[in-house]
Amino acid sequence: RAAFKIKIKQVRKLHLPELTDEIAQREGFETTGELRRAIKIDLQNHKDQDVELKIKEDIFNILVKDAESGPPESLIERELKFMIEGMKYQIAQSGMKIEDSGFEPEKAMKEWREKAIFNTTGYMMLEAVAGAENIHVTQQDMEGEYELLAKQTKQKVEEIQKRIMSNPDSLNQTTTKILGQKAMNFIYANCEFEFFK
């Protein structure tokens, strides 16, 4: 067991300035009361978003559990491919080379297979909901996705659109994602919740 001796050289106390109308006005509010209310609403919105995400995760789990059949191998392979490409992109964004990162795509193909089956099963169930409820992916949905991806990757919208439209797998994956989100939002909006204290 290693023992370390630490010497504290200095202790500082943080003094926060008193919240005044002047500070509130610098943030775009007239009074401290308005600023406090805005902060409270923002915190509540974040809390509500966390709750919504948790409920949607539970719904997805239920859909997978209720599935009567598994996805075809082609969809599993496609999902695995996109999971691996996503990891490669994250590594590249960090400035590291794939070969130096320790990430092994071949190993990931085996280790992530169960997760890919789980994801794809859920997507299939959401697609079935979309079909039953006449939910479709619109051009506006696609344009919104291009803009979101462009913002996330700091690329031009045109570049994102060209890359997705030129690759059938990318196009299918994108439409599957959007359709799944719309179907999930439909299920969530039509849920009845019981809250227990």
GROMACS elastic network, one bead per residue, 0.5 to 0.9 nm:
[ bonds ]
;  ai    aj funct       b0    kb
    8    11     6  0.75335   500
   16    19     6  0.87027   500
   17    20     6  0.86369   500
   18    23     6  0.89632   500
   19    22     6  0.82332   500
   19    23     6  0.64495   500
   19    24     6  0.74868   500
   19    32     6  0.68545   500
   20    23     6  0.53321   500
   20    24     6  0.63771   500
   20    25     6  0.86936   500
   20    31     6  0.77132   500
   20    32     6  0.60877   500
   21    25     6  0.59945   500
   21    26     6  0.86012   500
   21    29     6  0.81501   500
   21    30     6  0.66812   500
   21    32     6  0.51822   500
   21    33     6  0.85712   500
   21    35     6  0.89568   500
   22    25     6  0.51153   500
   22    26     6  0.63834   500
   22    27     6  0.89071   500
   22    30     6  0.83057   500
   22    31     6  0.79011   500
   22    32     6  0.84205   500
   23    26     6  0.51427   500
   23    27     6  0.66569   500
   23    29     6  0.87114   500
   23    31     6  0.86897   500
   23    32     6  0.78779   500
   24    27     6  0.51886   500
   24    28     6  0.65565   500
   24    29     6  0.52143   500
   24    30     6  0.63899   500
   24    31     6  0.57739   500
   24    32     6  0.53728   500
   24    33     6  0.86174   500
   24    34     6  0.79732   500
   24    35     6  0.59305   500
   24    36     6  0.89045   500
   25    30     6  0.52051   500
   25    31     6  0.67419   500
   25    32     6  0.82245   500
   25    35     6  0.86461   500
   26    29     6  0.72808   500
   26    30     6  0.89081   500
   27    30     6  0.88940   500
   27    35     6  0.79102   500
   28    35     6  0.83879   500
   29    32     6  0.74548   500
   29    33     6  0.87793   500
   29    34     6  0.61212   500
   29    35     6  0.59061   500
   29    38     6  0.89751   500
   30    33     6  0.83988   500
   30    34     6  0.67714   500
   30    35     6  0.79552   500
   31    34     6  0.53787   500
   31    35     6  0.65471   500
   31    36     6  0.88056   500
   32    36     6  0.60740   500
   32    37     6  0.85617   500
   33    36     6  0.51454   500
   33    37     6  0.62012   500
   33    38     6  0.86382   500
   34    37     6  0.51101   500
   34    38     6  0.61657   500
   34    39     6  0.86570   500
   35    38     6  0.51052   500
   35    39     6  0.62207   500
   35    40     6  0.86133   500
   36    39     6  0.51384   500
   36    40     6  0.61543   500
   36    41     6  0.86636   500
   37    40     6  0.50264   500
   37    41     6  0.61520   500
   37    42     6  0.85556   500
   38    41     6  0.51285   500
   38    42     6  0.61183   500
   38    43     6  0.86223   500
   39    42     6  0.50333   500
   39    43     6  0.61497   500
   39    44     6  0.85621   500
   40    43     6  0.51689   500
   40    44     6  0.61569   500
   40    45     6  0.85845   500
   41    44     6  0.50408   500
   41    45     6  0.60670   500
   41    46     6  0.86563   500
   42    45     6  0.50534   500
   42    46     6  0.63174   500
   42    47     6  0.86570   500
   43    46     6  0.51457   500
   43    47     6  0.62244   500
   43    48     6  0.86142   500
   44    48     6  0.60140   500
   44    49     6  0.84925   500
   45    49     6  0.60859   500
   45    50     6  0.86149   500
   46    49     6  0.50323   500
   46    50     6  0.62452   500
   46    51     6  0.87051   500
   47    50     6  0.51366   500
   47    51     6  0.63268   500
   47    52     6  0.86615   500
   48    51     6  0.51004   500
   48    52     6  0.61158   500
   48    53     6  0.86174   500
   49    52     6  0.50073   500
   49    53     6  0.61065   500
   49    54     6  0.85895   500
   50    53     6  0.51733   500
   50    54     6  0.62490   500
   50    55     6  0.87202   500
   51    54     6  0.51456   500
   51    55     6  0.62429   500
   51    56     6  0.86364   500
   52    55     6  0.51501   500
   52    56     6  0.61264   500
   52    57     6  0.85348   500
   52   188     6  0.82911   500
   53    56     6  0.50875   500
   53    57     6  0.60878   500
   53    58     6  0.86474   500
   54    57     6  0.50371   500
   54    58     6  0.63018   500
   54    59     6  0.87188   500
   55    58     6  0.50219   500
   55    59     6  0.62239   500
   55    60     6  0.86753   500
   55   188     6  0.79721   500
   56    60     6  0.61596   500
   56    61     6  0.86075   500
   56   184     6  0.70950   500
   56   185     6  0.83910   500
   56   187     6  0.87488   500
   56   188     6  0.68992   500
   57    60     6  0.51157   500
   57    61     6  0.62843   500
   57    62     6  0.87334   500
   58    61     6  0.50904   500
   58    62     6  0.62685   500
   58    63     6  0.87164   500
   59    62     6  0.50935   500
   59    63     6  0.62340   500
   59    64     6  0.87378   500
   59   184     6  0.81478   500
   59   187     6  0.83171   500
   59   188     6  0.81980   500
   60    63     6  0.50982   500
   60    64     6  0.63019   500
   60    65     6  0.86375   500
   60   119     6  0.89097   500
   60   122     6  0.60889   500
   60   123     6  0.87196   500
   60   125     6  0.87623   500
   60   126     6  0.84187   500
   60   184     6  0.81242   500
   61    64     6  0.52166   500
   61    65     6  0.61784   500
   61    66     6  0.86618   500
   61   118     6  0.87256   500
   61   122     6  0.75889   500
   62    65     6  0.50226   500
   62    66     6  0.61030   500
   62    67     6  0.86624   500
   62   122     6  0.88570   500
   63    66     6  0.51643   500
   63    67     6  0.62505   500
   63   121     6  0.81688   500
   63   122     6  0.60437   500
   63   125     6  0.62059   500
   63   126     6  0.78231   500
   64    67     6  0.52914   500
   64    68     6  0.88996   500
   64   118     6  0.67554   500
   64   119     6  0.82152   500
   64   120     6  0.89054   500
   64   121     6  0.57558   500
   64   122     6  0.50285   500
   64   123     6  0.87250   500
   64   124     6  0.88872   500
   64   125     6  0.71994   500
   65    68     6  0.84121   500
   65   122     6  0.88257   500
   66   125     6  0.87945   500
   67    70     6  0.72054   500
   67   121     6  0.71573   500
   67   122     6  0.81291   500
   67   124     6  0.87528   500
   67   125     6  0.69367   500
   69   121     6  0.82272   500
   70   117     6  0.75411   500
   70   118     6  0.88420   500
   70   120     6  0.84130   500
   70   121     6  0.60830   500
   70   124     6  0.88868   500
   71    74     6  0.82350   500
   71    75     6  0.65125   500
   71    76     6  0.68327   500
   71   117     6  0.69348   500
   71   120     6  0.63501   500
   71   121     6  0.56545   500
   71   124     6  0.72776   500
   72    75     6  0.56396   500
   72    76     6  0.66450   500
   72    77     6  0.89179   500
   73    76     6  0.50449   500
   73    77     6  0.60985   500
   73    78     6  0.85278   500
   73   117     6  0.89483   500
   74    77     6  0.52013   500
   74    78     6  0.61832   500
   74    79     6  0.87072   500
   75    79     6  0.61343   500
   75    80     6  0.85637   500
   75   116     6  0.87885   500
   75   117     6  0.85189   500
   75   120     6  0.67461   500
   76    79     6  0.51645   500
   76    80     6  0.61773   500
   76    81     6  0.85891   500
   76   113     6  0.75697   500
   76   116     6  0.58009   500
   76   117     6  0.57738   500
   76   119     6  0.86362   500
   76   120     6  0.63938   500
   76   121     6  0.89396   500
   77    80     6  0.50849   500
   77    81     6  0.61198   500
   77    82     6  0.87274   500
   77   109     6  0.86676   500
   77   113     6  0.84912   500
   77   116     6  0.80261   500
   78    81     6  0.50763   500
   78    82     6  0.63591   500
   78    83     6  0.86831   500
   78   116     6  0.88188   500
   78   169     6  0.72913   500
   78   173     6  0.81207   500
   79    82     6  0.51891   500
   79    83     6  0.61463   500
   79    84     6  0.86200   500
   79   113     6  0.89823   500
   79   116     6  0.57502   500
   79   117     6  0.82216   500
   79   119     6  0.78813   500
   79   120     6  0.69737   500
   79   173     6  0.80612   500
   80    83     6  0.50625   500
   80    84     6  0.61662   500
   80    85     6  0.85276   500
   80   108     6  0.84424   500
   80   109     6  0.63928   500
   80   112     6  0.70928   500
   80   113     6  0.67952   500
   80   115     6  0.86541   500
   80   116     6  0.57894   500
   80   117     6  0.88451   500
   81    84     6  0.52292   500
   81    85     6  0.60783   500
   81    86     6  0.84956   500
   81   109     6  0.80384   500
   82    86     6  0.58982   500
   82    87     6  0.85383   500
   82   170     6  0.84820   500
   82   173     6  0.83133   500
   83    86     6  0.51193   500
   83    87     6  0.63907   500
   83    88     6  0.87909   500
   83   112     6  0.83764   500
   83   116     6  0.80708   500
   84    87     6  0.51089   500
   84    88     6  0.62438   500
   84    89     6  0.86276   500
   84   105     6  0.64812   500
   84   108     6  0.72943   500
   84   109     6  0.77622   500
   85    88     6  0.50023   500
   85    89     6  0.61456   500
   85    90     6  0.86923   500
   85   105     6  0.89795   500
   86    89     6  0.50917   500
   86    90     6  0.63297   500
   86    91     6  0.87511   500
   87    90     6  0.50948   500
   87    91     6  0.62643   500
   87    92     6  0.86202   500
   87   103     6  0.85118   500
   88    91     6  0.51361   500
   88    92     6  0.61518   500
   88    93     6  0.85941   500
   88    98     6  0.67946   500
   88   103     6  0.83152   500
   88   105     6  0.87666   500
   89    92     6  0.50326   500
   89    93     6  0.60815   500
   89    94     6  0.86689   500
   90    93     6  0.50583   500
   90    94     6  0.63642   500
   90    95     6  0.89712   500
   91    94     6  0.51818   500
   91    95     6  0.67733   500
   91    96     6  0.57979   500
   91    97     6  0.70355   500
   91    98     6  0.66088   500
   91   101     6  0.72665   500
   91   103     6  0.88211   500
   92    95     6  0.52432   500
   92    96     6  0.56254   500
   92    97     6  0.63843   500
   92    98     6  0.71925   500
   93    96     6  0.75135   500
   93   153     6  0.89978   500
   94    97     6  0.88111   500
   96    99     6  0.84848   500
   96   100     6  0.67570   500
   96   101     6  0.65186   500
   97   100     6  0.52637   500
   97   101     6  0.62639   500
   98   101     6  0.51919   500
   98   102     6  0.72486   500
   98   103     6  0.65725   500
   98   104     6  0.84355   500
   99   102     6  0.64530   500
   99   103     6  0.72490   500
   99   104     6  0.83005   500
  100   103     6  0.80005   500
  101   104     6  0.86786   500
  103   107     6  0.84062   500
  103   108     6  0.80108   500
  104   107     6  0.53602   500
  104   108     6  0.61989   500
  104   109     6  0.87857   500
  105   109     6  0.61712   500
  105   110     6  0.89703   500
  106   109     6  0.52026   500
  106   110     6  0.70342   500
  107   110     6  0.55041   500
  107   111     6  0.62532   500
  107   112     6  0.85066   500
  108   112     6  0.55063   500
  108   113     6  0.79173   500
  109   112     6  0.57025   500
  109   113     6  0.60923   500
  110   113     6  0.53990   500
  110   114     6  0.83604   500
  111   114     6  0.73744   500
  111   115     6  0.84143   500
  112   115     6  0.53065   500
  112   116     6  0.61932   500
  112   117     6  0.87680   500
  113   116     6  0.50049   500
  113   117     6  0.62320   500
  113   118     6  0.86307   500
  114   117     6  0.50874   500
  114   118     6  0.61917   500
  114   119     6  0.86568   500
  115   119     6  0.60993   500
  115   120     6  0.84961   500
  116   119     6  0.51216   500
  116   120     6  0.59985   500
  116   121     6  0.84207   500
  117   120     6  0.51985   500
  117   121     6  0.59817   500
  117   122     6  0.85810   500
  118   121     6  0.52755   500
  118   122     6  0.63722   500
  118   123     6  0.87933   500
  119   122     6  0.52317   500
  119   123     6  0.62858   500
  119   124     6  0.87651   500
  120   124     6  0.61714   500
  120   125     6  0.86690   500
  121   124     6  0.51484   500
  121   125     6  0.63720   500
  121   126     6  0.87564   500
  122   125     6  0.51481   500
  122   126     6  0.62313   500
  122   127     6  0.85568   500
  122   180     6  0.86026   500
  123   126     6  0.50828   500
  123   127     6  0.60624   500
  123   128     6  0.86405   500
  123   176     6  0.71228   500
  123   177     6  0.77666   500
  123   179     6  0.86935   500
  123   180     6  0.60410   500
  124   128     6  0.62899   500
  124   129     6  0.87847   500
  124   176     6  0.88339   500
  124   180     6  0.85246   500
  125   128     6  0.50551   500
  125   129     6  0.64313   500
  125   130     6  0.87161   500
  125   180     6  0.87324   500
  126   130     6  0.61670   500
  126   131     6  0.86179   500
  126   179     6  0.76815   500
  126   180     6  0.53302   500
  126   181     6  0.83273   500
  126   182     6  0.87831   500
  126   183     6  0.57701   500
  126   184     6  0.68015   500
  127   131     6  0.61710   500
  127   132     6  0.86316   500
  127   135     6  0.89124   500
  127   176     6  0.76604   500
  127   179     6  0.67794   500
  127   180     6  0.63021   500
  127   183     6  0.72657   500
  128   131     6  0.50758   500
  128   132     6  0.62124   500
  128   133     6  0.86163   500
  128   183     6  0.88933   500
  129   132     6  0.51114   500
  129   133     6  0.60913   500
  129   134     6  0.83916   500
  129   135     6  0.81459   500
  129   180     6  0.88819   500
  129   183     6  0.62714   500
  129   184     6  0.86144   500
  129   186     6  0.89238   500
  129   187     6  0.84354   500
  130   133     6  0.51921   500
  130   134     6  0.58068   500
  130   136     6  0.69968   500
  130   179     6  0.70095   500
  130   180     6  0.76943   500
  130   182     6  0.77460   500
  130   183     6  0.52987   500
  130   184     6  0.88367   500
  130   186     6  0.86679   500
  131   134     6  0.51517   500
  131   135     6  0.62417   500
  131   136     6  0.79586   500
  132   135     6  0.78282   500
  133   183     6  0.83700   500
  133   186     6  0.87990   500
  135   179     6  0.74611   500
  135   182     6  0.73195   500
  135   183     6  0.69775   500
  135   186     6  0.89134   500
  136   179     6  0.65784   500
  136   182     6  0.82571   500
  137   140     6  0.81869   500
  137   141     6  0.61195   500
  137   142     6  0.73505   500
  137   175     6  0.66738   500
  137   176     6  0.88152   500
  137   178     6  0.67624   500
  137   179     6  0.58888   500
  137   182     6  0.83128   500
  138   141     6  0.50727   500
  138   142     6  0.65193   500
  138   143     6  0.87738   500
  139   142     6  0.50652   500
  139   143     6  0.61970   500
  139   144     6  0.86010   500
  140   143     6  0.50897   500
  140   144     6  0.61714   500
  140   145     6  0.86487   500
  141   144     6  0.51656   500
  141   145     6  0.63242   500
  141   146     6  0.88012   500
  141   175     6  0.89691   500
  141   178     6  0.72961   500
  142   145     6  0.50388   500
  142   146     6  0.62383   500
  142   147     6  0.86934   500
  142   161     6  0.87607   500
  142   174     6  0.81882   500
  142   175     6  0.77010   500
  142   178     6  0.79636   500
  143   146     6  0.50507   500
  143   147     6  0.62726   500
  143   148     6  0.86377   500
  143   157     6  0.85649   500
  143   161     6  0.82029   500
  144   147     6  0.51769   500
  144   148     6  0.62048   500
  144   149     6  0.86973   500
  145   148     6  0.50280   500
  145   149     6  0.61085   500
  145   150     6  0.84161   500
  145   174     6  0.81578   500
  145   178     6  0.80076   500
  146   149     6  0.52433   500
  146   150     6  0.59965   500
  146   151     6  0.85756   500
  146   156     6  0.89479   500
  146   157     6  0.57266   500
  146   158     6  0.80863   500
  146   159     6  0.89834   500
  146   160     6  0.59864   500
  146   161     6  0.59950   500
  146   164     6  0.88158   500
  147   150     6  0.50467   500
  147   151     6  0.61712   500
  147   152     6  0.86485   500
  147   156     6  0.83224   500
  147   157     6  0.56557   500
  147   160     6  0.82849   500
  148   151     6  0.51935   500
  148   152     6  0.62335   500
  148   153     6  0.86759   500
  148   157     6  0.86459   500
  149   152     6  0.50143   500
  149   153     6  0.60068   500
  149   154     6  0.80495   500
  149   155     6  0.80022   500
  149   157     6  0.78480   500
  149   160     6  0.71011   500
  150   153     6  0.52905   500
  150   154     6  0.54334   500
  150   156     6  0.56382   500
  150   157     6  0.52643   500
  150   158     6  0.86310   500
  150   159     6  0.81551   500
  150   160     6  0.63153   500
  151   154     6  0.50769   500
  151   155     6  0.68013   500
  151   156     6  0.81503   500
  151   157     6  0.82834   500
  152   155     6  0.80173   500
  153   156     6  0.87944   500
  155   158     6  0.84580   500
  155   159     6  0.67810   500
  155   160     6  0.71032   500
  156   159     6  0.52676   500
  156   160     6  0.65505   500
  156   161     6  0.87851   500
  157   160     6  0.51986   500
  157   161     6  0.61665   500
  157   162     6  0.85967   500
  158   161     6  0.51116   500
  158   162     6  0.60494   500
  158   163     6  0.85670   500
  159   162     6  0.51797   500
  159   163     6  0.61423   500
  159   164     6  0.86531   500
  160   163     6  0.52263   500
  160   164     6  0.62162   500
  160   165     6  0.85268   500
  161   164     6  0.53081   500
  161   165     6  0.59482   500
  161   166     6  0.84029   500
  162   165     6  0.52645   500
  162   166     6  0.59715   500
  162   167     6  0.87038   500
  163   166     6  0.53976   500
  163   167     6  0.65425   500
  163   170     6  0.80441   500
  163   171     6  0.89170   500
  164   167     6  0.54713   500
  164   168     6  0.75567   500
  164   169     6  0.83029   500
  164   170     6  0.52408   500
  164   171     6  0.52802   500
  164   172     6  0.89592   500
  164   174     6  0.79218   500
  165   168     6  0.69241   500
  165   170     6  0.74635   500
  165   171     6  0.58177   500
  166   170     6  0.81837   500
  166   171     6  0.79068   500
  167   170     6  0.52938   500
  167   171     6  0.61748   500
  167   172     6  0.86650   500
  168   171     6  0.50253   500
  168   172     6  0.60539   500
  168   173     6  0.84835   500
  169   172     6  0.51619   500
  169   173     6  0.60513   500
  169   174     6  0.85178   500
  170   173     6  0.50820   500
  170   174     6  0.60361   500
  170   175     6  0.86040   500
  171   174     6  0.51611   500
  171   175     6  0.62095   500
  171   176     6  0.84891   500
  172   175     6  0.52637   500
  172   176     6  0.59782   500
  172   177     6  0.85166   500
  173   176     6  0.50737   500
  173   177     6  0.61257   500
  173   178     6  0.87215   500
  174   177     6  0.51234   500
  174   178     6  0.62877   500
  174   179     6  0.85644   500
  175   178     6  0.51348   500
  175   179     6  0.59316   500
  175   180     6  0.83378   500
  176   179     6  0.51745   500
  176   180     6  0.59655   500
  176   181     6  0.85760   500
  177   180     6  0.51347   500
  177   181     6  0.62420   500
  177   182     6  0.87474   500
  178   181     6  0.51016   500
  178   182     6  0.62508   500
  178   183     6  0.86068   500
  179   182     6  0.51535   500
  179   183     6  0.61050   500
  179   184     6  0.84971   500
  180   183     6  0.51112   500
  180   184     6  0.59919   500
  180   185     6  0.84997   500
  181   184     6  0.50707   500
  181   185     6  0.60883   500
  181   186     6  0.85777   500
  182   185     6  0.50894   500
  182   186     6  0.62267   500
  182   187     6  0.87654   500
  183   186     6  0.50104   500
  183   187     6  0.63018   500
  183   188     6  0.86312   500
  184   187     6  0.50879   500
  184   188     6  0.60750   500
  184   189     6  0.84958   500
  185   188     6  0.50514   500
  185   189     6  0.59989   500
  185   190     6  0.85816   500
  186   189     6  0.51761   500
  186   190     6  0.63104   500
  186   191     6  0.87578   500
  187   190     6  0.52288   500
  187   191     6  0.61939   500
  188   191     6  0.52304   500
  188   192     6  0.86495   500
  189   192     6  0.85812   500
